[in-house]
Amino acid sequence: MKLNSCIVVLALALIWYKPPLLQQISPLTQPSPASSPTQEVPTIDGAAGPCSVDLTVTDGQGKGVYAATVKVHIAYGFAGVRKLDLEVGTNSDGKVRFTGLPFKIHNPPLEFHANKDDLTGLATVNPATECQAKHDMILEKVKPPAGE
């Protein structure tokens, strides 16, 4: 009798148990080596508010600049007593994202400075007027001061 009840329990367990289906990848659904995957955009979160800025850093020919450093200094809060310095490097498409930026800043606009070797660029954003901003930034050679 014990053996019969064990078989019944085992049979019921097999009926209720449904193993997960194995993921099948057909040759038609596999990405081809020639197609380039979408690059993940490097993102830094300031955790100080709801605003964000997406920047695309390019050279003079319109190509994305890889590993350019983009920095911003933010003073916010009452009388600008809170300070936030953020820095992130671009991906191979020249893209970066800053999130968690404050809506109200002490001295608008924010200035995003990008550098790569002897190239530099600037983008300005006022979060109060464009909280979800997207801008392009062209890097150019630094011009020497007049008289040199």
Phi and psi in radians as a Rosetta constraint file:
Dihedral C 1 N 2 CA 2 C 2 CIRCULARHARMONIC -1.079 0.35
Dihedral N 2 CA 2 C 2 N 3 CIRCULARHARMONIC -0.696 0.35
Dihedral C 2 N 3 CA 3 C 3 CIRCULARHARMONIC -1.130 0.35
Dihedral N 3 CA 3 C 3 N 4 CIRCULARHARMONIC -0.692 0.35
Dihedral C 3 N 4 CA 4 C 4 CIRCULARHARMONIC -1.128 0.35
Dihedral N 4 CA 4 C 4 N 5 CIRCULARHARMONIC -0.746 0.35
Dihedral C 4 N 5 CA 5 C 5 CIRCULARHARMONIC -1.188 0.35
Dihedral N 5 CA 5 C 5 N 6 CIRCULARHARMONIC -0.589 0.35
Dihedral C 5 N 6 CA 6 C 6 CIRCULARHARMONIC -1.159 0.35
Dihedral N 6 CA 6 C 6 N 7 CIRCULARHARMONIC -0.703 0.35
Dihedral C 6 N 7 CA 7 C 7 CIRCULARHARMONIC -1.158 0.35
Dihedral N 7 CA 7 C 7 N 8 CIRCULARHARMONIC -0.700 0.35
Dihedral C 7 N 8 CA 8 C 8 CIRCULARHARMONIC -1.116 0.35
Dihedral N 8 CA 8 C 8 N 9 CIRCULARHARMONIC -0.775 0.35
Dihedral C 8 N 9 CA 9 C 9 CIRCULARHARMONIC -1.110 0.35
Dihedral N 9 CA 9 C 9 N 10 CIRCULARHARMONIC -0.753 0.35
Dihedral C 9 N 10 CA 10 C 10 CIRCULARHARMONIC -1.110 0.35
Dihedral N 10 CA 10 C 10 N 11 CIRCULARHARMONIC -0.736 0.35
Dihedral C 10 N 11 CA 11 C 11 CIRCULARHARMONIC -1.108 0.35
Dihedral N 11 CA 11 C 11 N 12 CIRCULARHARMONIC -0.749 0.35
Dihedral C 11 N 12 CA 12 C 12 CIRCULARHARMONIC -1.142 0.35
Dihedral N 12 CA 12 C 12 N 13 CIRCULARHARMONIC -0.678 0.35
Dihedral C 12 N 13 CA 13 C 13 CIRCULARHARMONIC -1.117 0.35
Dihedral N 13 CA 13 C 13 N 14 CIRCULARHARMONIC -0.699 0.35
Dihedral C 13 N 14 CA 14 C 14 CIRCULARHARMONIC -1.187 0.35
Dihedral N 14 CA 14 C 14 N 15 CIRCULARHARMONIC -0.570 0.35
Dihedral C 14 N 15 CA 15 C 15 CIRCULARHARMONIC -1.215 0.35
Dihedral N 15 CA 15 C 15 N 16 CIRCULARHARMONIC -0.759 0.35
Dihedral C 15 N 16 CA 16 C 16 CIRCULARHARMONIC -1.323 0.35
Dihedral N 16 CA 16 C 16 N 17 CIRCULARHARMONIC -0.554 0.35
Dihedral C 16 N 17 CA 17 C 17 CIRCULARHARMONIC -1.354 0.35
Dihedral N 17 CA 17 C 17 N 18 CIRCULARHARMONIC 2.185 0.35
Dihedral C 17 N 18 CA 18 C 18 CIRCULARHARMONIC -2.114 0.35
Dihedral N 18 CA 18 C 18 N 19 CIRCULARHARMONIC 1.833 0.35
Dihedral C 18 N 19 CA 19 C 19 CIRCULARHARMONIC -1.141 0.35
Dihedral N 19 CA 19 C 19 N 20 CIRCULARHARMONIC 2.598 0.35
Dihedral C 19 N 20 CA 20 C 20 CIRCULARHARMONIC -1.105 0.35
Dihedral N 20 CA 20 C 20 N 21 CIRCULARHARMONIC 2.503 0.35
Dihedral C 20 N 21 CA 21 C 21 CIRCULARHARMONIC -1.230 0.35
Dihedral N 21 CA 21 C 21 N 22 CIRCULARHARMONIC 2.436 0.35
Dihedral C 21 N 22 CA 22 C 22 CIRCULARHARMONIC -1.264 0.35
Dihedral N 22 CA 22 C 22 N 23 CIRCULARHARMONIC 2.409 0.35
Dihedral C 22 N 23 CA 23 C 23 CIRCULARHARMONIC -1.256 0.35
Dihedral N 23 CA 23 C 23 N 24 CIRCULARHARMONIC 2.173 0.35
Dihedral C 23 N 24 CA 24 C 24 CIRCULARHARMONIC -1.880 0.35
Dihedral N 24 CA 24 C 24 N 25 CIRCULARHARMONIC 2.271 0.35
Dihedral C 24 N 25 CA 25 C 25 CIRCULARHARMONIC -2.007 0.35
Dihedral N 25 CA 25 C 25 N 26 CIRCULARHARMONIC 2.043 0.35
Dihedral C 25 N 26 CA 26 C 26 CIRCULARHARMONIC -1.513 0.35
Dihedral N 26 CA 26 C 26 N 27 CIRCULARHARMONIC 2.772 0.35
Dihedral C 26 N 27 CA 27 C 27 CIRCULARHARMONIC -1.033 0.35
Dihedral N 27 CA 27 C 27 N 28 CIRCULARHARMONIC -0.415 0.35
Dihedral C 27 N 28 CA 28 C 28 CIRCULARHARMONIC -1.306 0.35
Dihedral N 28 CA 28 C 28 N 29 CIRCULARHARMONIC -0.451 0.35
Dihedral C 28 N 29 CA 29 C 29 CIRCULARHARMONIC -1.651 0.35
Dihedral N 29 CA 29 C 29 N 30 CIRCULARHARMONIC -0.129 0.35
Dihedral C 29 N 30 CA 30 C 30 CIRCULARHARMONIC -1.336 0.35
Dihedral N 30 CA 30 C 30 N 31 CIRCULARHARMONIC 2.431 0.35
Dihedral C 30 N 31 CA 31 C 31 CIRCULARHARMONIC -1.172 0.35
Dihedral N 31 CA 31 C 31 N 32 CIRCULARHARMONIC 2.480 0.35
Dihedral C 31 N 32 CA 32 C 32 CIRCULARHARMONIC -1.387 0.35
Dihedral N 32 CA 32 C 32 N 33 CIRCULARHARMONIC 2.618 0.35
Dihedral C 32 N 33 CA 33 C 33 CIRCULARHARMONIC -1.106 0.35
Dihedral N 33 CA 33 C 33 N 34 CIRCULARHARMONIC -0.417 0.35
Dihedral C 33 N 34 CA 34 C 34 CIRCULARHARMONIC -1.289 0.35
Dihedral N 34 CA 34 C 34 N 35 CIRCULARHARMONIC -0.478 0.35
Dihedral C 34 N 35 CA 35 C 35 CIRCULARHARMONIC -1.412 0.35
Dihedral N 35 CA 35 C 35 N 36 CIRCULARHARMONIC 2.337 0.35
Dihedral C 35 N 36 CA 36 C 36 CIRCULARHARMONIC -1.602 0.35
Dihedral N 36 CA 36 C 36 N 37 CIRCULARHARMONIC 2.321 0.35
Dihedral C 36 N 37 CA 37 C 37 CIRCULARHARMONIC -1.207 0.35
Dihedral N 37 CA 37 C 37 N 38 CIRCULARHARMONIC 2.696 0.35
Dihedral C 37 N 38 CA 38 C 38 CIRCULARHARMONIC -1.191 0.35
Dihedral N 38 CA 38 C 38 N 39 CIRCULARHARMONIC 2.268 0.35
Dihedral C 38 N 39 CA 39 C 39 CIRCULARHARMONIC -1.281 0.35
Dihedral N 39 CA 39 C 39 N 40 CIRCULARHARMONIC 2.432 0.35
Dihedral C 39 N 40 CA 40 C 40 CIRCULARHARMONIC -1.299 0.35
Dihedral N 40 CA 40 C 40 N 41 CIRCULARHARMONIC 2.360 0.35
Dihedral C 40 N 41 CA 41 C 41 CIRCULARHARMONIC -1.459 0.35
Dihedral N 41 CA 41 C 41 N 42 CIRCULARHARMONIC 2.143 0.35
Dihedral C 41 N 42 CA 42 C 42 CIRCULARHARMONIC -1.059 0.35
Dihedral N 42 CA 42 C 42 N 43 CIRCULARHARMONIC 2.251 0.35
Dihedral C 42 N 43 CA 43 C 43 CIRCULARHARMONIC -2.248 0.35
Dihedral N 43 CA 43 C 43 N 44 CIRCULARHARMONIC 2.431 0.35
Dihedral C 43 N 44 CA 44 C 44 CIRCULARHARMONIC -2.200 0.35
Dihedral N 44 CA 44 C 44 N 45 CIRCULARHARMONIC 2.361 0.35
Dihedral C 44 N 45 CA 45 C 45 CIRCULARHARMONIC -1.883 0.35
Dihedral N 45 CA 45 C 45 N 46 CIRCULARHARMONIC 2.053 0.35
Dihedral C 45 N 46 CA 46 C 46 CIRCULARHARMONIC -1.374 0.35
Dihedral N 46 CA 46 C 46 N 47 CIRCULARHARMONIC -0.272 0.35
Dihedral C 46 N 47 CA 47 C 47 CIRCULARHARMONIC 0.905 0.35
Dihedral N 47 CA 47 C 47 N 48 CIRCULARHARMONIC 0.675 0.35
Dihedral C 47 N 48 CA 48 C 48 CIRCULARHARMONIC -2.191 0.35
Dihedral N 48 CA 48 C 48 N 49 CIRCULARHARMONIC 0.060 0.35
Dihedral C 48 N 49 CA 49 C 49 CIRCULARHARMONIC 2.966 0.35
Dihedral N 49 CA 49 C 49 N 50 CIRCULARHARMONIC -3.021 0.35
Dihedral C 49 N 50 CA 50 C 50 CIRCULARHARMONIC -1.604 0.35
Dihedral N 50 CA 50 C 50 N 51 CIRCULARHARMONIC -0.077 0.35
Dihedral C 50 N 51 CA 51 C 51 CIRCULARHARMONIC -1.560 0.35
Dihedral N 51 CA 51 C 51 N 52 CIRCULARHARMONIC 2.787 0.35
Dihedral C 51 N 52 CA 52 C 52 CIRCULARHARMONIC -2.555 0.35
Dihedral N 52 CA 52 C 52 N 53 CIRCULARHARMONIC 2.757 0.35
Dihedral C 52 N 53 CA 53 C 53 CIRCULARHARMONIC -2.370 0.35
Dihedral N 53 CA 53 C 53 N 54 CIRCULARHARMONIC 2.201 0.35
Dihedral C 53 N 54 CA 54 C 54 CIRCULARHARMONIC -1.837 0.35
Dihedral N 54 CA 54 C 54 N 55 CIRCULARHARMONIC 2.185 0.35
Dihedral C 54 N 55 CA 55 C 55 CIRCULARHARMONIC -2.091 0.35
Dihedral N 55 CA 55 C 55 N 56 CIRCULARHARMONIC 2.471 0.35
Dihedral C 55 N 56 CA 56 C 56 CIRCULARHARMONIC -2.071 0.35
Dihedral N 56 CA 56 C 56 N 57 CIRCULARHARMONIC 2.031 0.35
Dihedral C 56 N 57 CA 57 C 57 CIRCULARHARMONIC -1.727 0.35
Dihedral N 57 CA 57 C 57 N 58 CIRCULARHARMONIC 2.124 0.35
Dihedral C 57 N 58 CA 58 C 58 CIRCULARHARMONIC -2.203 0.35
Dihedral N 58 CA 58 C 58 N 59 CIRCULARHARMONIC 2.862 0.35
Dihedral C 58 N 59 CA 59 C 59 CIRCULARHARMONIC -1.614 0.35
Dihedral N 59 CA 59 C 59 N 60 CIRCULARHARMONIC -3.018 0.35
Dihedral C 59 N 60 CA 60 C 60 CIRCULARHARMONIC -1.115 0.35
Dihedral N 60 CA 60 C 60 N 61 CIRCULARHARMONIC -0.361 0.35
Dihedral C 60 N 61 CA 61 C 61 CIRCULARHARMONIC -1.650 0.35
Dihedral N 61 CA 61 C 61 N 62 CIRCULARHARMONIC 0.067 0.35
Dihedral C 61 N 62 CA 62 C 62 CIRCULARHARMONIC 1.465 0.35
Dihedral N 62 CA 62 C 62 N 63 CIRCULARHARMONIC 0.187 0.35
Dihedral C 62 N 63 CA 63 C 63 CIRCULARHARMONIC -1.573 0.35
Dihedral N 63 CA 63 C 63 N 64 CIRCULARHARMONIC 2.507 0.35
Dihedral C 63 N 64 CA 64 C 64 CIRCULARHARMONIC -1.092 0.35
Dihedral N 64 CA 64 C 64 N 65 CIRCULARHARMONIC 2.424 0.35
Dihedral C 64 N 65 CA 65 C 65 CIRCULARHARMONIC -1.701 0.35
Dihedral N 65 CA 65 C 65 N 66 CIRCULARHARMONIC 2.055 0.35
Dihedral C 65 N 66 CA 66 C 66 CIRCULARHARMONIC -1.394 0.35
Dihedral N 66 CA 66 C 66 N 67 CIRCULARHARMONIC 2.418 0.35
Dihedral C 66 N 67 CA 67 C 67 CIRCULARHARMONIC 1.095 0.35
Dihedral N 67 CA 67 C 67 N 68 CIRCULARHARMONIC 0.510 0.35
Dihedral C 67 N 68 CA 68 C 68 CIRCULARHARMONIC -1.354 0.35
Dihedral N 68 CA 68 C 68 N 69 CIRCULARHARMONIC 2.491 0.35
Dihedral C 68 N 69 CA 69 C 69 CIRCULARHARMONIC -1.636 0.35
Dihedral N 69 CA 69 C 69 N 70 CIRCULARHARMONIC 2.215 0.35
Dihedral C 69 N 70 CA 70 C 70 CIRCULARHARMONIC -2.031 0.35
Dihedral N 70 CA 70 C 70 N 71 CIRCULARHARMONIC 2.211 0.35
Dihedral C 70 N 71 CA 71 C 71 CIRCULARHARMONIC -2.196 0.35
Dihedral N 71 CA 71 C 71 N 72 CIRCULARHARMONIC 2.649 0.35
Dihedral C 71 N 72 CA 72 C 72 CIRCULARHARMONIC -2.559 0.35
Dihedral N 72 CA 72 C 72 N 73 CIRCULARHARMONIC 2.470 0.35
Dihedral C 72 N 73 CA 73 C 73 CIRCULARHARMONIC -1.958 0.35
Dihedral N 73 CA 73 C 73 N 74 CIRCULARHARMONIC 2.234 0.35
Dihedral C 73 N 74 CA 74 C 74 CIRCULARHARMONIC -2.158 0.35
Dihedral N 74 CA 74 C 74 N 75 CIRCULARHARMONIC 2.227 0.35
Dihedral C 74 N 75 CA 75 C 75 CIRCULARHARMONIC -1.968 0.35
Dihedral N 75 CA 75 C 75 N 76 CIRCULARHARMONIC 2.179 0.35
Dihedral C 75 N 76 CA 76 C 76 CIRCULARHARMONIC -2.558 0.35
Dihedral N 76 CA 76 C 76 N 77 CIRCULARHARMONIC 3.110 0.35
Dihedral C 76 N 77 CA 77 C 77 CIRCULARHARMONIC 1.466 0.35
Dihedral N 77 CA 77 C 77 N 78 CIRCULARHARMONIC -3.119 0.35
Dihedral C 77 N 78 CA 78 C 78 CIRCULARHARMONIC -1.014 0.35
Dihedral N 78 CA 78 C 78 N 79 CIRCULARHARMONIC 2.125 0.35
Dihedral C 78 N 79 CA 79 C 79 CIRCULARHARMONIC 1.029 0.35
Dihedral N 79 CA 79 C 79 N 80 CIRCULARHARMONIC 0.331 0.35
Dihedral C 79 N 80 CA 80 C 80 CIRCULARHARMONIC 1.220 0.35
Dihedral N 80 CA 80 C 80 N 81 CIRCULARHARMONIC 0.463 0.35
Dihedral C 80 N 81 CA 81 C 81 CIRCULARHARMONIC -1.263 0.35
Dihedral N 81 CA 81 C 81 N 82 CIRCULARHARMONIC -0.380 0.35
Dihedral C 81 N 82 CA 82 C 82 CIRCULARHARMONIC -1.564 0.35
Dihedral N 82 CA 82 C 82 N 83 CIRCULARHARMONIC 2.351 0.35
Dihedral C 82 N 83 CA 83 C 83 CIRCULARHARMONIC -2.151 0.35
Dihedral N 83 CA 83 C 83 N 84 CIRCULARHARMONIC 2.547 0.35
Dihedral C 83 N 84 CA 84 C 84 CIRCULARHARMONIC -2.527 0.35
Dihedral N 84 CA 84 C 84 N 85 CIRCULARHARMONIC 2.141 0.35
Dihedral C 84 N 85 CA 85 C 85 CIRCULARHARMONIC -2.028 0.35
Dihedral N 85 CA 85 C 85 N 86 CIRCULARHARMONIC 2.084 0.35
Dihedral C 85 N 86 CA 86 C 86 CIRCULARHARMONIC -2.090 0.35
Dihedral N 86 CA 86 C 86 N 87 CIRCULARHARMONIC 2.538 0.35
Dihedral C 86 N 87 CA 87 C 87 CIRCULARHARMONIC -2.579 0.35
Dihedral N 87 CA 87 C 87 N 88 CIRCULARHARMONIC 2.366 0.35
Dihedral C 87 N 88 CA 88 C 88 CIRCULARHARMONIC -2.627 0.35
Dihedral N 88 CA 88 C 88 N 89 CIRCULARHARMONIC 2.655 0.35
Dihedral C 88 N 89 CA 89 C 89 CIRCULARHARMONIC -1.763 0.35
Dihedral N 89 CA 89 C 89 N 90 CIRCULARHARMONIC 2.603 0.35
Dihedral C 89 N 90 CA 90 C 90 CIRCULARHARMONIC -1.360 0.35
Dihedral N 90 CA 90 C 90 N 91 CIRCULARHARMONIC 2.724 0.35
Dihedral C 90 N 91 CA 91 C 91 CIRCULARHARMONIC -1.491 0.35
Dihedral N 91 CA 91 C 91 N 92 CIRCULARHARMONIC -3.016 0.35
Dihedral C 91 N 92 CA 92 C 92 CIRCULARHARMONIC -1.203 0.35
Dihedral N 92 CA 92 C 92 N 93 CIRCULARHARMONIC -0.267 0.35
Dihedral C 92 N 93 CA 93 C 93 CIRCULARHARMONIC -1.588 0.35
Dihedral N 93 CA 93 C 93 N 94 CIRCULARHARMONIC -0.031 0.35
Dihedral C 93 N 94 CA 94 C 94 CIRCULARHARMONIC 1.401 0.35
Dihedral N 94 CA 94 C 94 N 95 CIRCULARHARMONIC 0.371 0.35
Dihedral C 94 N 95 CA 95 C 95 CIRCULARHARMONIC -1.824 0.35
Dihedral N 95 CA 95 C 95 N 96 CIRCULARHARMONIC 2.520 0.35
Dihedral C 95 N 96 CA 96 C 96 CIRCULARHARMONIC -2.514 0.35
Dihedral N 96 CA 96 C 96 N 97 CIRCULARHARMONIC 2.795 0.35
Dihedral C 96 N 97 CA 97 C 97 CIRCULARHARMONIC -2.407 0.35
Dihedral N 97 CA 97 C 97 N 98 CIRCULARHARMONIC 2.314 0.35
Dihedral C 97 N 98 CA 98 C 98 CIRCULARHARMONIC -1.938 0.35
Dihedral N 98 CA 98 C 98 N 99 CIRCULARHARMONIC 2.143 0.35
Dihedral C 98 N 99 CA 99 C 99 CIRCULARHARMONIC -2.099 0.35
Dihedral N 99 CA 99 C 99 N 100 CIRCULARHARMONIC 2.967 0.35
Dihedral C 99 N 100 CA 100 C 100 CIRCULARHARMONIC 1.185 0.35
Dihedral N 100 CA 100 C 100 N 101 CIRCULARHARMONIC 0.572 0.35
Dihedral C 100 N 101 CA 101 C 101 CIRCULARHARMONIC -1.558 0.35
Dihedral N 101 CA 101 C 101 N 102 CIRCULARHARMONIC 2.533 0.35
Dihedral C 101 N 102 CA 102 C 102 CIRCULARHARMONIC -1.220 0.35
Dihedral N 102 CA 102 C 102 N 103 CIRCULARHARMONIC 2.585 0.35
Dihedral C 102 N 103 CA 103 C 103 CIRCULARHARMONIC -1.258 0.35
Dihedral N 103 CA 103 C 103 N 104 CIRCULARHARMONIC -0.740 0.35
Dihedral C 103 N 104 CA 104 C 104 CIRCULARHARMONIC -1.854 0.35
Dihedral N 104 CA 104 C 104 N 105 CIRCULARHARMONIC 2.206 0.35
Dihedral C 104 N 105 CA 105 C 105 CIRCULARHARMONIC -2.081 0.35
Dihedral N 105 CA 105 C 105 N 106 CIRCULARHARMONIC 2.804 0.35
Dihedral C 105 N 106 CA 106 C 106 CIRCULARHARMONIC -1.232 0.35
Dihedral N 106 CA 106 C 106 N 107 CIRCULARHARMONIC -0.756 0.35
Dihedral C 106 N 107 CA 107 C 107 CIRCULARHARMONIC -2.360 0.35
Dihedral N 107 CA 107 C 107 N 108 CIRCULARHARMONIC 1.428 0.35
Dihedral C 107 N 108 CA 108 C 108 CIRCULARHARMONIC -1.191 0.35
Dihedral N 108 CA 108 C 108 N 109 CIRCULARHARMONIC 2.736 0.35
Dihedral C 108 N 109 CA 109 C 109 CIRCULARHARMONIC -1.564 0.35
Dihedral N 109 CA 109 C 109 N 110 CIRCULARHARMONIC 2.945 0.35
Dihedral C 109 N 110 CA 110 C 110 CIRCULARHARMONIC -1.278 0.35
Dihedral N 110 CA 110 C 110 N 111 CIRCULARHARMONIC 2.483 0.35
Dihedral C 110 N 111 CA 111 C 111 CIRCULARHARMONIC -1.997 0.35
Dihedral N 111 CA 111 C 111 N 112 CIRCULARHARMONIC 2.044 0.35
Dihedral C 111 N 112 CA 112 C 112 CIRCULARHARMONIC -1.699 0.35
Dihedral N 112 CA 112 C 112 N 113 CIRCULARHARMONIC 2.064 0.35
Dihedral C 112 N 113 CA 113 C 113 CIRCULARHARMONIC -1.840 0.35
Dihedral N 113 CA 113 C 113 N 114 CIRCULARHARMONIC 2.273 0.35
Dihedral C 113 N 114 CA 114 C 114 CIRCULARHARMONIC -2.064 0.35
Dihedral N 114 CA 114 C 114 N 115 CIRCULARHARMONIC 2.488 0.35
Dihedral C 114 N 115 CA 115 C 115 CIRCULARHARMONIC -2.437 0.35
Dihedral N 115 CA 115 C 115 N 116 CIRCULARHARMONIC 2.489 0.35
Dihedral C 115 N 116 CA 116 C 116 CIRCULARHARMONIC -2.702 0.35
Dihedral N 116 CA 116 C 116 N 117 CIRCULARHARMONIC 2.016 0.35
Dihedral C 116 N 117 CA 117 C 117 CIRCULARHARMONIC 0.935 0.35
Dihedral N 117 CA 117 C 117 N 118 CIRCULARHARMONIC -2.104 0.35
Dihedral C 117 N 118 CA 118 C 118 CIRCULARHARMONIC -1.712 0.35
Dihedral N 118 CA 118 C 118 N 119 CIRCULARHARMONIC 0.288 0.35
Dihedral C 118 N 119 CA 119 C 119 CIRCULARHARMONIC -1.833 0.35
Dihedral N 119 CA 119 C 119 N 120 CIRCULARHARMONIC 2.568 0.35
Dihedral C 119 N 120 CA 120 C 120 CIRCULARHARMONIC -2.545 0.35
Dihedral N 120 CA 120 C 120 N 121 CIRCULARHARMONIC 2.704 0.35
Dihedral C 120 N 121 CA 121 C 121 CIRCULARHARMONIC -2.663 0.35
Dihedral N 121 CA 121 C 121 N 122 CIRCULARHARMONIC 2.863 0.35
Dihedral C 121 N 122 CA 122 C 122 CIRCULARHARMONIC -2.477 0.35
Dihedral N 122 CA 122 C 122 N 123 CIRCULARHARMONIC 2.397 0.35
Dihedral C 122 N 123 CA 123 C 123 CIRCULARHARMONIC -2.316 0.35
Dihedral N 123 CA 123 C 123 N 124 CIRCULARHARMONIC 2.426 0.35
Dihedral C 123 N 124 CA 124 C 124 CIRCULARHARMONIC -2.026 0.35
Dihedral N 124 CA 124 C 124 N 125 CIRCULARHARMONIC 2.459 0.35
Dihedral C 124 N 125 CA 125 C 125 CIRCULARHARMONIC -2.500 0.35
Dihedral N 125 CA 125 C 125 N 126 CIRCULARHARMONIC 2.327 0.35
Dihedral C 125 N 126 CA 126 C 126 CIRCULARHARMONIC -1.863 0.35
Dihedral N 126 CA 126 C 126 N 127 CIRCULARHARMONIC 1.853 0.35
Dihedral C 126 N 127 CA 127 C 127 CIRCULARHARMONIC -1.037 0.35
Dihedral N 127 CA 127 C 127 N 128 CIRCULARHARMONIC -0.456 0.35
Dihedral C 127 N 128 CA 128 C 128 CIRCULARHARMONIC -1.171 0.35
Dihedral N 128 CA 128 C 128 N 129 CIRCULARHARMONIC -0.479 0.35
Dihedral C 128 N 129 CA 129 C 129 CIRCULARHARMONIC -1.846 0.35
Dihedral N 129 CA 129 C 129 N 130 CIRCULARHARMONIC -0.384 0.35
Dihedral C 129 N 130 CA 130 C 130 CIRCULARHARMONIC -2.490 0.35
Dihedral N 130 CA 130 C 130 N 131 CIRCULARHARMONIC 1.561 0.35
Dihedral C 130 N 131 CA 131 C 131 CIRCULARHARMONIC -1.281 0.35
Dihedral N 131 CA 131 C 131 N 132 CIRCULARHARMONIC -0.507 0.35
Dihedral C 131 N 132 CA 132 C 132 CIRCULARHARMONIC -2.045 0.35
Dihedral N 132 CA 132 C 132 N 133 CIRCULARHARMONIC 1.401 0.35
Dihedral C 132 N 133 CA 133 C 133 CIRCULARHARMONIC -1.630 0.35
Dihedral N 133 CA 133 C 133 N 134 CIRCULARHARMONIC 2.598 0.35
Dihedral C 133 N 134 CA 134 C 134 CIRCULARHARMONIC -2.353 0.35
Dihedral N 134 CA 134 C 134 N 135 CIRCULARHARMONIC 2.140 0.35
Dihedral C 134 N 135 CA 135 C 135 CIRCULARHARMONIC -2.397 0.35
Dihedral N 135 CA 135 C 135 N 136 CIRCULARHARMONIC 2.678 0.35
Dihedral C 135 N 136 CA 136 C 136 CIRCULARHARMONIC -1.800 0.35
Dihedral N 136 CA 136 C 136 N 137 CIRCULARHARMONIC 2.563 0.35
Dihedral C 136 N 137 CA 137 C 137 CIRCULARHARMONIC -2.347 0.35
Dihedral N 137 CA 137 C 137 N 138 CIRCULARHARMONIC 2.157 0.35
Dihedral C 137 N 138 CA 138 C 138 CIRCULARHARMONIC -1.730 0.35
Dihedral N 138 CA 138 C 138 N 139 CIRCULARHARMONIC 2.202 0.35
Dihedral C 138 N 139 CA 139 C 139 CIRCULARHARMONIC -1.509 0.35
Dihedral N 139 CA 139 C 139 N 140 CIRCULARHARMONIC 2.352 0.35
Dihedral C 139 N 140 CA 140 C 140 CIRCULARHARMONIC -2.305 0.35
Dihedral N 140 CA 140 C 140 N 141 CIRCULARHARMONIC 2.824 0.35
Dihedral C 140 N 141 CA 141 C 141 CIRCULARHARMONIC -1.183 0.35
Dihedral N 141 CA 141 C 141 N 142 CIRCULARHARMONIC 2.496 0.35
Dihedral C 141 N 142 CA 142 C 142 CIRCULARHARMONIC -1.200 0.35
Dihedral N 142 CA 142 C 142 N 143 CIRCULARHARMONIC 2.245 0.35
Dihedral C 142 N 143 CA 143 C 143 CIRCULARHARMONIC -1.513 0.35
Dihedral N 143 CA 143 C 143 N 144 CIRCULARHARMONIC 2.299 0.35
Dihedral C 143 N 144 CA 144 C 144 CIRCULARHARMONIC -1.164 0.35
Dihedral N 144 CA 144 C 144 N 145 CIRCULARHARMONIC 2.630 0.35
Dihedral C 144 N 145 CA 145 C 145 CIRCULARHARMONIC -1.049 0.35
Dihedral N 145 CA 145 C 145 N 146 CIRCULARHARMONIC 2.654 0.35
Dihedral C 145 N 146 CA 146 C 146 CIRCULARHARMONIC -1.038 0.35
Dihedral N 146 CA 146 C 146 N 147 CIRCULARHARMONIC 2.453 0.35
Dihedral C 146 N 147 CA 147 C 147 CIRCULARHARMONIC 1.707 0.35
Dihedral N 147 CA 147 C 147 N 148 CIRCULARHARMONIC -0.032 0.35
